[in-house]
Amino acid sequence: MIPTAAAQAKQGPSMLRDRLQDPALLREACYIDGTWVGPPSFSVNNPATGMELAKVPQLSADGCTRAVEAAERAFLTWAKHTAKQRSNILRKWYELIVANREDLALILTSEQGKPLSEALGEVDIGGAYVEFFAEEARRIYGETIPSPRPDARLLAIKQPIGVCGAITPWNFPNSMITRKVSPALAAGCTVVLKPASETPLSALALVALAEKAGVPKGVFNVITGDSRSIGKVFCEHPAVRFVGFTGSTEVGKILYRQASVGVKKLGLELGGNAPFVVFDDADIEAAVEGAMVSKYRNMGQTCVCANRIYAQAGIYDEFVRKLSKKVAAMKIGDGTEQGVVQGPLINMEAVDKIERHIADAVERGAKVVTGGKRHALGRSFFEPTVLADVRPDSLVSQEETFGPLAPVIHFKDEADVIAMCNASPFGLASYFYSRDLGRVWRVAEALESGMVGVNTGLITTEVAPFGGVKESGLGREGSRHGMEEYVEIKYVMMAGL
Ligand code: ADP
């Protein structure tokens, strides 16, 4: 018998809860001022099955204001904790993330769709940000400045900026949160986080662990609900001093405009359109491996995914052949199944976009080498695709696809490909493969992007500054630079000495 929708809806939450070692990690409430707040309202569904996993509250401006004001009160005491006290609490949070990594990964795959092995990887790097910033908490140094006056001494101290609003996307429901929240807390700031509506359960599990780690009430609040009104409160409430956002360029621009009302400092991690270049002198096997990782990780749904692949004439055919062979062999399915390396896309709009990009490229003369259509599994499953002979002016080379589509474009020489790479309003990540040391330096310096991967398709790590140039955003996350967003420099002159 086919279960009714209502029966399925009932089954969903209990099924995920039953599979968790700690069922208390599946929360259906927001966390404000140290209290779990309901009522559950909108459904969070599993993109692989369509089944409801849980319901979370639908808060709007009022709920957000309450959370901001709780964070404002908590800031008074949290900022006065010593660096070591804050560091110890963050360290404890990190240890709990590690201890619960399997549950966190299962929640993540269930709400987002990525294969469990990738979800475990994300939880690990999510934890690594917390560990790193627990360490950095004790290294927020100021400076003394040689004085221009004999009677004065000058110094610059760093102080926490204040209450921070954070808005995160669905593609990395765990690590995008810790990458913002842990430097904020380390610096002495307090946070109100609004996770993506598609994937709030990872955020709620993370804050449940933060509560257990001893993060005091009001220091880290998580609210789910109406993104527009919450974003507006972040941009306009006088207590909020910094708004950190990861998501689309479109929404980033809305926030940039709104933030002018309250002159908020902004951190924006927006869209990319990463070029991936394979020169004739590249190690082809390595380039194919790099392209697989860069393009197909998270089903192509990362802002640093290779979006347009440029291959030079001498290796073009070999590269396309080897890449397609690997792509055609990928196992697709529910991310919790053994051996699956490609899950469903987040929703049907994602499927529409990839189809639009394929149709446009094919209309301009591209060939489908492998994939090219919706997968037999239905829903938002899509066959990982390789297109050859893609024209450089195709839609796919101008817009981020955010899906498992590798368009391979021909190029002649170094100058030609650098010009194509830089002919974009975006500048987040770029990648290239070459074994010529002179070329490596020339191209790395010429590419207009915040990050460059040379002979690698995977560059994200907690110890390096992540961020973009041009319309890809403002500021950096991760590394010691990631702390800069959350501190203000105060200059003090002590005169009359
Ligand atoms: P994506 O394409 O990844 O869904 P979005 O930019 O639409 O990117 O969403 C990223 C985050 O921004 C999500 O948490 C979403 O709810 C939130 N968001 C969407 N629209 C707005 C808005 N107008 N103001 C504030 N946040 C928004």
Boltz pocket constraint, residues with backbone or C-beta under 6 A from the ligand:
constraints:
  - pocket:
      binder: B
      contacts: [[A, 167], [A, 168], [A, 169], [A, 170], [A, 171], [A, 194], [A, 195], [A, 196], [A, 197], [A, 225], [A, 227], [A, 228], [A, 229], [A, 230], [A, 231], [A, 232], [A, 246], [A, 247], [A, 248], [A, 249], [A, 251], [A, 252], [A, 254]]
      max_distance: 6.0
